[in-house]
Amino acid sequence: MRLTELASVIRSKNAGPYLLTFDVLFKNRSCFENFKNSRLMTIEKAAELYGTDVDDVVSVIFFDPADALKITINRPVVSGGLGDSDIYGAQQHAPLLDWQFDLPV
C-alpha cells in the first residue's frame, strides 16, 4: 500500500528558513485512524524516508481534529542558501508519495 491510497493531500512547505514541514491529510476518519493506530510513522521512519539523522526530525504529530499527520524536519540547506534547489520547500514530499508499507488489518 502507498500513503497516496489513504490521503487526499500530501504536501511539503517551509516552516521558516531552517525547517521543512510535511502535511498528510487523510481521506476520511477511518483511513486516519487505521494509519495512526498502525504506528508505521515514527520519528525513526521519517528520518529513514528523508535520509537524515533522527536528531534532525523535529516532530511527528497526529492531529485528530483534522485527520492529519504533520512531520517537521530540519532543512538540509537553509532556504535560499547556496545549493538550495527548492526555496519554498514545496517539492520535498516525494519520499512520502513513494513510501510502500503493509497496513495491518
C-alpha positions as CSV (number, residue, x, y, z in Angstrom):
1,M,0.0,0.0,0.0
2,R,1.1,3.6,-0.5
3,L,0.2,6.7,1.5
4,T,-1.4,8.1,-1.5
5,E,-4.2,5.5,-1.2
6,L,-5.1,6.8,2.2
7,A,-4.5,10.5,1.8
8,S,-6.2,13.2,-0.2
9,V,-3.4,15.7,0.3
10,I,0.4,15.2,0.8
11,R,2.4,18.3,0.7
12,S,5.6,20.0,1.9
13,K,6.5,23.6,2.7
14,N,8.9,25.7,4.6
15,A,8.3,26.2,8.3
16,G,10.7,29.1,8.4
17,P,14.1,29.2,6.7
18,Y,15.5,26.2,8.7
19,L,12.7,23.7,8.7
20,L,10.5,21.7,6.3
21,T,7.1,20.5,7.3
22,F,5.0,17.8,5.6
23,D,1.3,17.6,5.8
24,V,-0.7,14.5,5.2
25,L,-4.5,15.0,5.1
26,F,-6.3,11.7,5.2
27,K,-9.3,10.9,3.0
28,N,-11.6,10.2,6.0
29,R,-11.5,9.3,9.7
30,S,-11.2,5.6,9.1
31,C,-8.1,6.0,6.9
32,F,-6.6,8.3,9.5
33,E,-7.4,6.1,12.5
34,N,-6.1,2.9,10.7
35,F,-2.8,4.6,9.7
36,K,-2.4,6.2,13.1
37,N,-3.0,3.0,15.0
38,S,-0.6,1.1,12.8
39,R,2.3,3.1,14.3
40,L,4.1,2.9,11.0
41,M,5.1,6.6,11.0
42,T,7.6,7.3,13.7
43,I,10.5,9.8,14.1
44,E,12.8,6.9,13.0
45,K,10.7,6.2,9.9
46,A,10.7,9.9,9.0
47,A,14.5,10.0,9.3
48,E,14.8,6.9,7.2
49,L,12.5,8.3,4.4
50,Y,14.4,11.6,4.3
51,G,17.9,10.1,4.7
52,T,18.6,12.2,7.7
53,D,19.5,11.6,11.4
54,V,16.8,11.0,13.9
55,D,18.0,14.2,15.6
56,D,17.0,16.2,12.5
57,V,13.4,15.1,12.9
58,V,11.8,17.9,14.9
59,S,8.3,16.2,15.3
60,V,5.8,13.7,14.1
61,I,2.4,14.7,15.2
62,F,-1.0,13.2,14.5
63,F,-3.7,15.9,14.6
64,D,-7.0,14.3,15.3
65,P,-9.4,17.2,14.7
66,A,-8.2,17.4,11.1
67,D,-7.5,13.7,10.4
68,A,-3.9,14.8,9.6
69,L,-0.3,14.0,10.2
70,K,2.4,16.7,10.4
71,I,6.1,15.9,10.2
72,T,8.7,18.6,10.7
73,I,12.4,18.2,9.9
74,N,15.5,20.4,9.8
75,R,16.2,21.6,6.3
76,P,19.4,20.1,4.9
77,V,20.2,23.5,3.3
78,V,18.8,26.8,4.6
79,S,16.0,28.2,2.3
80,G,17.6,30.3,-0.4
81,G,21.1,29.2,0.7
82,L,23.9,28.1,-1.7
83,G,22.9,24.7,-3.0
84,D,19.2,25.0,-2.2
85,S,17.1,23.6,-5.0
86,D,13.7,24.3,-3.6
87,I,13.4,27.7,-1.9
88,Y,9.8,27.2,-0.9
89,G,10.2,23.6,0.2
90,A,7.2,22.8,-1.9
91,Q,8.7,19.8,-3.7
92,Q,10.1,17.8,-0.9
93,H,7.2,15.4,-0.2
94,A,8.2,12.8,-2.9
95,P,9.5,10.3,-0.3
96,L,6.1,10.2,1.3
97,L,4.5,9.6,-2.1
98,D,6.8,6.7,-2.9
99,W,6.6,5.0,0.5
100,Q,5.2,1.5,0.4
101,F,4.1,-0.4,3.5
102,D,1.8,-3.1,4.8
103,L,-1.1,-1.7,6.8
104,P,-2.2,-4.2,9.5
105,V,-5.8,-5.1,9.4
